[in-house]
Amino acid sequence: MFRVLIADDEPIERLVVTKKIQKYFQGRLEVVQAENGKDAVRLFQEQKCSIALLDISMPGMDGLEAAEKIREMDNECSIIFLTAFDEFNYAKRAFSVRALDYLLKPGSDEELTAVLEEALRLAEKTEKLAEIQETASLQEDISEERGSDNVRMQAVSDAIRTYIEENYAKDISLQTVSEAMGYADAYFCKIFKHCFDKNFTAYLAEFRVEEAKKLLLDVSVNIKDICTQVGFHDSNYFARVFKRTVGETPSEYRNHILGKSGKV
């Protein structure tokens, strides 16, 4: 069973979220509670948590500072912010620690459970990767490849980039691309990080946002259509990812850019 840390200085908030998790993830997630950022960092390490659900505004060490320290301890954990603050600077810092999501209070049960399901999937994947590394000395093999075959690795990164450019509008995943490249998922995950210095999910989201920015220059194209064209299936999620990356919603970005060019 995986552990999820809930850090919030409001006891009622912790209780509400804990009950939701126990209701939807009984037998799959064990809850660890912290009342401030300092305790969150300590308990995350002591209890070997895989997921951190953090409030931002907490006394002493806030949730963003705690997230930075947690990320230093665990490069693969899922960090989720649940906060009442909808500000770009907060979202930007959340993005810098590779937060899985940034949910606003009061959020719906569906939104919370959806992001926790994704966090669980990633935790299970990380666990399997660790097992493979122990039995096959995967890290040693990759390190050896990095030092002795830079030319081939460049060719691999070019092939990955081309595949994403040609298929980003489709429902692709790390597994989809690894299969197309002929690699095992765990091995491909390490290769991808070496080639692009970020994980697959972050790279794909940023690529899709850049393509969306180009399409937004054409006022004749509906924003919901753009959402679909760049590979997002939910317009609300597309808007959240776009704002987190750019600092504006798609419509705000369109008005801002076209207003500068005198086209609107």
C-alpha positions in Angstrom: 0.0 0.0 0.0 1.3 3.5 -0.9 1.2 6.4 1.5 -0.1 9.9 0.8 0.9 12.9 2.9 -1.7 15.5 3.6 -0.3 18.8 4.9 -2.6 21.6 6.0 -2.7 23.8 9.1 -6.5 23.6 9.3 -7.5 20.4 11.1 -11.0 20.4 9.5 -9.4 20.6 6.0 -7.2 17.6 6.8 -10.1 15.6 8.1 -12.3 16.3 5.1 -9.6 15.3 2.6 -8.6 12.3 4.7 -12.2 11.0 4.7 -12.4 11.5 0.9 -9.3 9.5 0.4 -10.4 6.7 2.8 -13.7 6.5 1.0 -12.4 6.2 -2.6 -9.0 4.6 -2.0 -9.6 2.2 0.9 -6.9 -0.5 0.9 -4.8 1.4 -1.7 -3.7 4.6 0.1 -2.7 5.1 3.7 -2.9 8.7 4.9 -0.2 10.5 6.8 -1.1 14.0 8.2 1.0 17.0 8.9 0.0 20.4 10.3 2.8 22.5 8.8 5.5 22.4 6.1 8.3 21.4 8.5 6.4 18.4 9.8 5.4 17.6 6.2 9.1 17.3 5.1 10.0 15.2 8.1 7.0 12.8 7.9 7.3 12.4 4.1 10.8 11.0 4.6 10.1 9.0 7.8 6.9 7.4 6.5 8.3 6.8 3.0 5.3 8.5 1.3 4.9 8.4 -2.5 2.4 11.3 -2.8 2.3 14.7 -1.2 -0.9 16.7 -1.1 0.1 20.1 0.2 -1.7 23.3 1.2 0.4 26.4 0.3 -0.4 28.8 3.1 1.0 27.3 6.3 2.9 28.8 9.2 6.6 28.6 9.3 7.5 26.7 6.2 4.8 27.0 3.5 3.7 24.3 1.1 5.9 25.5 -1.7 9.0 25.5 0.4 8.1 22.0 1.7 7.5 20.8 -1.9 11.0 22.0 -2.9 12.6 20.0 0.0 10.5 17.0 -0.7 11.5 17.1 -4.4 15.1 17.1 -3.4 14.5 14.0 -1.3 12.4 12.2 -3.9 12.7 12.9 -7.6 9.8 10.6 -8.6 7.1 11.4 -6.0 3.9 13.1 -7.0 3.3 16.5 -5.5 -0.2 18.0 -5.6 -1.2 21.4 -4.4 -4.7 21.9 -2.9 -5.0 25.6 -2.2 -7.3 28.6 -2.2 -4.7 30.7 -4.0 -5.2 31.1 -7.7 -2.1 33.2 -8.5 0.4 32.8 -11.4 3.4 33.1 -9.2 2.3 30.2 -7.0 1.4 28.1 -10.1 4.8 28.9 -11.6 6.7 27.7 -8.5 4.5 24.7 -8.4 5.5 23.9 -12.0 9.2 24.3 -11.1 8.9 21.4 -8.6 7.2 19.4 -11.3 3.9 19.3 -9.4 1.4 16.8 -10.8 -1.5 19.3 -10.4 -2.6 22.5 -8.7 -6.2 22.2 -7.4 -8.2 25.0 -6.0 -10.3 24.8 -2.9 -13.1 23.9 -2.7 -12.5 21.2 -5.3 -14.8 18.5 -6.4 -14.4 14.9 -5.3 -14.1 13.9 -9.0 -11.2 16.3 -9.5 -9.3 15.1 -6.4 -9.8 11.4 -7.1 -8.8 11.7 -10.7 -5.4 13.3 -9.9 -4.8 10.8 -7.1 -5.5 7.9 -9.5 -2.8 9.3 -11.8 -0.5 9.7 -8.8 -1.1 6.1 -7.8 -0.4 4.9 -11.4 2.9 6.8 -11.4 3.9 5.4 -7.9 3.2 1.9 -9.1 5.3 2.5 -12.2 8.2 3.9 -10.1 8.0 0.8 -7.9 8.2 -1.5 -10.8 11.1 0.5 -12.2 13.0 0.1 -8.9 12.5 -3.6 -9.0 13.8 -3.8 -12.6 16.9 -1.7 -11.6 17.8 -4.1 -8.8 17.5 -7.2 -10.9 19.0 -6.0 -14.1 21.5 -3.3 -13.0 19.6 -0.9 -15.3 21.2 2.2 -14.1 24.7 0.9 -14.8 23.7 0.0 -18.4 22.3 3.4 -19.0 25.4 5.2 -17.5 27.6 3.1 -19.7 25.6 4.0 -22.8 25.7 7.7 -22.0 29.5 7.7 -21.8 30.3 5.5 -24.8 27.6 6.1 -27.4 26.6 9.8 -27.6 26.1 9.7 -31.3 23.5 6.9 -31.0 21.8 8.8 -28.1 21.5 11.9 -30.3 19.9 9.8 -33.0 17.5 8.3 -30.5 16.5 11.8 -29.2 15.9 13.0 -32.8 13.7 10.0 -33.4 11.7 10.6 -30.3 11.3 14.3 -31.1 10.1 13.5 -34.6 7.6 10.9 -33.3 6.1 13.4 -30.9 5.9 16.1 -33.5 4.0 13.8 -35.8 1.7 12.3 -33.2 1.2 14.8 -30.4 -2.4 15.5 -31.4 -3.2 11.8 -30.7 -3.8 10.1 -27.4 -0.2 9.1 -26.9 1.7 8.1 -23.7 5.1 7.2 -22.6 4.2 3.6 -23.3 3.0 4.4 -26.8 6.3 6.1 -27.7 8.5 3.5 -26.0 6.7 0.7 -28.0 7.2 2.7 -31.2 10.9 3.1 -30.5 11.3 -0.5 -29.5 12.2 0.0 -25.8 10.9 -1.4 -22.6 9.0 1.3 -20.7 11.3 1.5 -17.7 14.5 1.8 -19.9 12.8 4.3 -22.2 11.8 6.5 -19.2 15.5 6.9 -18.3 16.6 7.5 -21.9 13.9 10.2 -22.3 15.0 12.1 -19.2 18.6 11.9 -20.4 17.7 13.2 -23.8 15.3 16.0 -22.8 16.2 16.7 -19.1 12.5 16.3 -18.1 9.9 13.6 -17.9 7.7 12.6 -20.8 4.5 14.1 -19.3 6.1 17.6 -18.8 7.7 17.6 -22.3 4.4 16.6 -24.1 2.4 19.2 -22.2 4.8 21.9 -23.0 5.0 20.8 -26.7 1.2 20.8 -27.0 0.9 24.3 -25.4 3.5 25.7 -27.9 1.4 24.2 -30.8 -1.7 25.7 -29.2 -0.1 29.1 -29.1 0.4 29.0 -32.8 -3.2 28.0 -33.5 -4.5 30.7 -31.2 -3.2 33.3 -33.7 -6.0 32.4 -36.1 -9.2 34.0 -34.6 -11.3 31.9 -36.9 -10.4 28.7 -35.0 -12.5 28.0 -31.9 -10.5 27.5 -28.7 -12.3 24.2 -28.0 -11.3 23.0 -31.4 -7.7 24.0 -30.7 -7.8 21.9 -27.5 -8.7 18.8 -29.5 -6.2 19.6 -32.3 -3.3 19.6 -29.9 -4.2 16.4 -28.1 -6.3 17.5 -25.0 -9.6 15.9 -24.5 -10.9 18.2 -21.7 -11.1 21.9 -22.4 -11.0 22.8 -18.7 -7.8 20.7 -18.2 -6.3 22.3 -21.3 -7.0 25.8 -19.9 -5.4 24.9 -16.6 -2.2 23.4 -18.2 -2.0 26.4 -20.6 -2.3 29.0 -17.8 0.2 27.1 -15.6 2.7 27.1 -18.4 2.0 30.6 -20.0 0.5 32.6 -17.2 -2.7 33.3 -19.1 -5.7 31.3 -20.2 -5.9 30.5 -23.9 -8.5 33.3 -24.5 -6.4 35.8 -22.5 -3.3 34.8 -24.5 -5.1 35.2 -27.8 -6.5 38.7 -26.9 -3.1 39.7 -25.5 -1.1 38.6 -28.5 -3.5 39.7 -31.2 -4.1 43.0 -29.4 -0.4 43.7 -29.7 -0.3 42.9 -33.4 -3.4 45.1 -34.0 -5.5 42.2 -35.4 -8.2 42.5 -32.8 
